[in-house]
Amino acid sequence: MNIHSQGYLTTGQFAKLMNVSKDTLFYYDKIGIFSPEIIASNGYRYYSIYQSDVFNVIWILKELDMPLNDIKAYLDDRSPKKLIHLLEKEANALTAKINHLEKMRTFVVDKINVTKVALEVNTSNIVIEYKDEEEFIVVTESKPLTNDKNIYDSLQFHYKYLEEHNINTSASEGWMISVKNVLNGESVKYDYLYSKVNEPNYANLTIEKGTYLIAYHENGYPSIEQTYNRLVKYAKDNELVLQGFFYEDILLDELSVKGIEKYLIKIFVQVLD
């Protein structure tokens, strides 16, 4: 028999076709999961080109972290129905993995963009800007930030909500405090934590389009009240009426600076047009 004319490949040729090492094929044969179709009298091993379909399935399942023993068990007792059940299960696992990777990608891209913005801001100025599009946010209630436990509890509750609802968000959460609380001197009485989302159906609140007063605080949370006072004074001096909430976006955090006293925080609040 002319083996090559019958569509058979040597170990080296099959390994090259599958983009794996010959050692991988030897190991798979040793454990009985995937063997050459023909072993000639001289000991040479030959794979059928049609075995590539089986090898591709093995490789995909392995990439999905399915143990080789489980793959072997299936191949030893394979059937069309069992293949459907197996692949449906792995398809669901793959979808979950893709969603997780997409969440990680959203975080990384957003963090890049936010950090670039942070490097360009002038922290000494208070500016007025018009937001021409609303932003969708997910909010959860916050405890007053009077101690570390309240901060931890508020963050934990927010993260749990996002996880339970499988929500992909921006790189970091922000804090919201009502204009009423700030004007009453209760600058630690925060109302909500929020995360920005791209999908409106995930949002339970929006940052409305309109005119906003904006300041940047570069000395972290220990002295953030100073910037709130600056904003309130600026609004009073320029006869601006503040409404809704003050929003805090953390532009630089522990990923780029060391210590909360070095955080760069964008604080913005809507003014009545």
C-alpha positions in Angstrom: 0.0 0.0 0.0 1.3 3.5 -0.9 0.5 5.2 2.3 1.0 8.8 1.1 -1.4 8.3 -1.8 -4.1 7.2 0.6 -4.1 10.6 2.4 -1.9 9.6 5.3 0.7 11.9 6.9 3.8 11.1 8.9 4.0 12.3 12.5 6.1 15.3 11.5 3.7 16.2 8.7 0.6 15.9 10.9 2.2 17.8 13.7 3.0 20.6 11.3 -0.5 20.6 9.9 -2.0 20.9 13.4 0.7 23.4 14.5 1.8 21.3 17.5 5.0 19.5 18.4 5.7 15.8 17.6 6.1 15.3 21.4 2.5 16.3 21.8 1.3 13.6 19.4 3.6 11.0 21.1 2.1 12.0 24.5 -1.5 11.8 23.4 -0.8 8.4 21.9 0.9 7.2 25.1 -2.2 8.2 27.3 -4.5 6.7 24.7 -6.4 9.9 23.8 -5.3 10.2 20.2 -3.3 7.6 18.2 -2.1 7.3 14.6 -4.4 5.4 12.4 -1.6 3.2 11.1 1.6 1.9 12.6 3.5 0.2 9.8 5.6 -3.0 10.2 8.7 -0.8 10.4 7.3 1.1 13.3 6.5 4.3 11.3 3.4 6.0 12.4 0.8 7.5 10.0 -2.1 9.8 10.7 -5.1 10.1 8.3 -5.8 13.7 7.2 -9.4 13.0 8.4 -8.1 12.7 12.0 -7.6 16.5 12.0 -11.2 17.0 12.8 -10.9 14.9 16.0 -7.6 16.5 16.9 -9.1 20.0 16.5 -12.0 19.1 18.9 -9.5 17.7 21.5 -7.4 20.8 21.2 -10.3 23.2 21.6 -11.6 21.3 24.7 -8.1 21.3 26.1 -7.9 25.1 25.6 -11.2 25.4 27.5 -9.5 23.7 30.4 -11.3 20.4 30.1 -9.1 17.7 31.6 -7.5 15.2 29.2 -9.0 12.3 31.1 -12.5 13.7 30.5 -11.8 14.2 26.9 -10.6 10.6 26.6 -13.7 9.3 28.4 -15.9 11.0 25.8 -13.8 9.8 22.9 -14.0 6.2 24.2 -17.8 6.3 24.3 -18.6 9.0 21.7 -22.0 9.4 20.0 -23.8 12.3 18.1 -26.0 13.0 21.1 -23.1 13.0 23.5 -21.2 15.3 21.2 -24.1 17.8 21.2 -24.3 17.7 25.0 -20.6 18.1 25.4 -20.3 21.0 22.9 -23.3 22.8 24.3 -21.8 22.7 27.7 -18.4 24.0 26.4 -20.2 26.6 24.3 -21.8 28.0 27.5 -18.4 28.0 29.3 -16.8 29.7 26.3 -19.5 32.4 26.3 -18.9 33.0 30.0 -15.2 33.3 29.4 -15.7 35.8 26.5 -17.9 37.9 28.7 -15.2 37.9 31.4 -12.5 38.9 28.9 -14.8 41.6 27.5 -15.2 43.0 31.0 -11.5 43.0 31.6 -11.0 44.7 28.2 -13.5 47.4 29.1 -11.7 48.1 32.3 -8.3 48.3 30.6 -9.4 50.6 27.8 -11.3 52.9 30.1 -8.4 53.1 32.5 -6.1 54.1 29.6 -8.5 56.8 28.5 -9.1 58.2 32.0 -5.4 58.3 32.8 -4.6 60.2 29.5 -7.3 62.7 30.5 -5.8 63.1 33.9 -2.4 64.1 32.4 -4.0 66.9 30.5 -6.1 68.6 33.1 -5.4 72.0 34.7 -6.1 71.4 38.4 -6.0 75.1 39.3 -9.0 76.1 37.2 -12.7 75.8 37.8 -14.5 75.5 34.4 -18.0 75.4 33.1 -18.7 72.8 30.4 -21.8 71.7 28.5 -22.4 68.0 28.4 -24.4 67.3 25.2 -25.1 63.6 25.9 -26.5 61.9 29.0 -24.4 59.2 30.6 -25.9 56.0 31.9 -24.9 54.9 35.4 -25.6 52.1 37.9 -26.0 53.4 41.4 -26.1 51.8 44.8 -26.7 53.4 48.2 -23.7 54.6 50.2 -23.2 54.8 53.9 -21.8 58.1 55.3 -18.0 58.0 54.8 -17.2 58.6 58.5 -15.0 55.5 59.0 -13.2 52.8 57.0 -15.9 50.2 57.7 -18.6 52.3 56.1 -16.4 52.8 53.0 -15.8 49.0 52.9 -19.4 48.1 53.3 -20.5 50.6 50.6 -17.9 49.3 48.1 -18.8 45.7 48.9 -22.5 46.3 48.4 -21.8 48.0 45.1 -19.5 45.3 43.7 -21.9 42.6 44.8 -24.7 44.3 42.9 -22.7 44.6 39.7 -21.6 40.9 40.0 -25.2 39.7 40.6 -26.5 41.6 37.6 -23.5 40.7 35.4 -22.8 44.3 34.6 -19.7 45.5 32.7 -18.8 48.9 33.9 -16.1 51.6 33.6 -12.7 51.2 35.2 -13.6 52.6 38.6 -16.6 53.6 40.7 -17.5 57.1 41.6 -19.2 58.7 44.5 -22.3 61.0 44.6 -23.4 63.5 47.2 -26.4 65.7 47.0 -26.1 69.4 46.6 -28.3 69.8 49.7 -25.8 67.9 51.8 -22.8 69.8 50.6 -24.5 73.2 51.1 -25.4 72.1 54.6 -21.7 71.3 55.3 -22.2 67.5 55.4 -19.5 66.7 52.9 -19.1 63.1 54.1 -22.7 62.3 53.9 -22.5 60.6 50.5 -25.7 59.3 48.9 -24.6 56.8 46.2 -21.8 55.0 44.5 -22.0 54.8 40.7 -20.4 53.1 37.8 -20.8 54.1 34.2 -22.2 51.7 31.7 -22.7 51.7 27.9 -25.9 49.7 27.9 -29.0 51.8 28.9 -30.9 48.7 30.1 -28.3 48.2 32.9 -28.6 51.7 34.2 -30.8 52.8 37.0 -30.0 56.5 36.8 -28.5 58.9 34.3 -26.1 61.9 34.5 -28.2 64.3 32.5 -26.9 66.4 29.7 -26.6 70.1 30.5 -24.2 72.7 31.9 -21.7 71.5 34.6 -19.3 73.2 37.0 -16.1 71.2 37.1 -13.0 71.2 39.4 -10.1 68.8 39.9 -8.8 67.9 43.3 -5.2 66.6 43.3 -4.5 66.0 47.0 -6.8 63.0 47.5 -9.7 62.5 49.9 -8.2 63.8 53.1 -8.5 67.4 51.9 -11.3 67.0 49.3 -13.6 69.3 51.3 -11.4 72.2 50.2 -12.4 71.7 46.5 -16.1 71.4 47.4 -15.8 74.8 49.2 -14.1 76.3 46.1 -16.9 75.1 43.9 -19.7 76.4 46.3 -17.9 79.7 46.5 -17.5 80.0 42.8 -21.1 79.2 42.2 -22.1 81.9 44.8 -19.8 84.5 43.4 -21.1 83.9 39.9 -24.8 83.6 40.9 -25.0 80.0 39.7 -27.7 77.7 41.0 -26.4 74.1 41.7 -28.8 71.2 41.4 -28.9 67.5 41.7 -25.7 65.8 42.8 -22.0 66.4 43.0 -20.2 63.5 41.1 -16.7 62.3 41.8 -14.7 60.6 39.1 -11.3 59.2 40.3 -8.9 59.8 37.5 -5.7 58.7 39.2 -5.9 56.0 41.9 -3.6 53.3 43.3 -2.8 52.0 39.9 -0.9 55.1 39.0 -0.1 56.9 42.3 0.8 55.7 45.8 -1.6 56.7 48.6 -5.1 58.2 48.6 -3.5 61.6 49.4 -2.2 61.7 45.8 -5.5 60.7 44.1 -6.7 63.1 41.3 -10.5 63.5 41.5 -12.8 65.2 39.1 -15.7 66.8 40.8 -18.6 68.1 38.7 -22.1 69.3 39.4 -24.9 70.5 37.2 -25.9 74.2 37.2 -29.4 75.5 36.4 -29.4 76.9 32.8 
